[in-house]
Amino acid sequence: MQNIDKKYTVITGASSGIGYATAIAFAKRNKNLIVIARREEQLALLKQKIADINPQLEVVIKVCDLSKSTNVHALFNQLDNYFIETWINNAGFGNYGSVGDQDLDKIETMLHLNIEALTIFSTLYTRKYQNQSGTQIINISSRGGYTIVPNAVTYCATKFYVNAFTEGLAHELKQIKAKLTAKVLAPAATQTEFGQKANNVTEYDYDKSFAKYHTADQMAEFLLALYDSDKTIGEINTKDFSFSLKDSIFPYSGDPKQNQKS
Ligand SMILES: NC(=O)c1ccc[n+]([C@@H]2O[C@H](COP(=O)([O-])OP(=O)(O)OC[C@H]3O[C@@H](n4cnc5c(N)ncnc54)[C@H](OP(=O)(O)O)[C@@H]3O)[C@@H](O)[C@H]2O)c1
């Protein structure tokens, strides 16, 4: 039986970077957590760190490869007995390289994780929680989901999907007066393991690669500001790296009945 007095925040990709920092930030807000990633040791270290901050909190570890859709469905079902107040789809990775040269195994995994897993979780969460007060789904996208970055075309395309899907979901939920709200965070360069993974290297120097970047802790603070607001988008300005909250960025056709017969 679901105990709705005890609430949880789910964070995918919580073993490093933005997801890890977000887990700490939500723990400081006294939120019980369900943290998901493939590296169990990293999640165990996170759990220990949270126990040092607040031993009363519950941290549930779920080790899962989210690039396989069967795992994604199975994991959502396993969480049926938890009341999930907030669902944060953060797990994702990038790839630098031209389309002609890209490694298709890596790219297919990226499409499964960045697009498929996020869509499955968003759909199942919306279906179950759209009429529950105070619930939120926050998808982590990228500024590269509003501007195409050279040498990162396929990654950007996955994040254009995340932005379009989440902005569209937010419109849809408002139209049906759902209690669930959908939001999207669009970071620019942030110092995490992203650079290593996108470039297939073991070390990556953000100071050498970027004039400006944020830390994962700063990004988690922006995420909290988005969480606290009634806006749909938390966006980093790529020129001055300022953070702003917006209602929408993509054009929206508005009235769905405009040119539809039924
Ligand atoms: N850093 C940036 O500059 C930047 C900019 C814009 C957007 N973003 C977005 O921010 C999000 C977080 O990335 P990050 O920068 O924090 O990078 P990160 O440090 O590499 O973190 C990525 C997280 O995703 C998890 N993950 C990767 N593959 C997975 C899989 N198959 N199944 C389950 N979990 C998986 C990783 O955990 P395991 O390896 O343990 O599975 C890790 O916890 C991503 O969606 C990324 O696209 C990052």
The ligand as an ORCA input file, in Angstrom:
! r2SCAN-3c Opt
* xyz 0 1
  N      27.579     19.174    -17.895
  C      27.126     19.942    -18.871
  O      27.860     20.768    -19.428
  C      25.698     19.835    -19.286
  C      25.162     20.862    -20.078
  C      23.843     20.778    -20.479
  C      23.071     19.688    -20.102
  N      23.607     18.692    -19.338
  C      22.761     17.548    -18.987
  O      22.770     17.376    -17.589
  C      22.421     16.013    -17.275
  C      23.368     15.489    -16.211
  O      24.667     15.382    -16.763
  P      25.982     15.800    -15.970
  O      26.547     16.982    -16.636
  O      25.732     15.845    -14.526
  O      26.945     14.556    -16.379
  P      27.537     13.332    -15.557
  O      28.337     13.812    -14.405
  O      28.197     12.492    -16.586
  O      26.224     12.590    -14.978
  C      25.426     11.763    -15.784
  C      24.604     10.851    -14.903
  O      23.798     10.002    -15.762
  C      23.978      8.661    -15.347
  N      23.846      7.735    -16.471
  C      24.567      7.714    -17.612
  N      24.214      6.661    -18.364
  C      23.244      6.002    -17.677
  C      22.492      4.816    -17.917
  N      22.649      4.090    -19.030
  N      21.583      4.422    -16.992
  C      21.426      5.125    -15.840
  N      22.095      6.251    -15.561
  C      23.012      6.676    -16.463
  C      25.378      8.594    -14.764
  O      25.473      7.532    -13.827
  P      26.177      6.111    -14.071
  O      27.337      6.335    -14.973
  O      26.550      5.688    -12.678
  O      25.106      5.243    -14.654
  C      25.461      9.938    -14.050
  O      24.888      9.833    -12.755
  C      22.468     15.248    -18.599
  O      21.139     15.025    -19.068
  C      23.221     16.195    -19.526
  O      22.862     16.003    -20.875
  C      24.913     18.742    -18.919
*
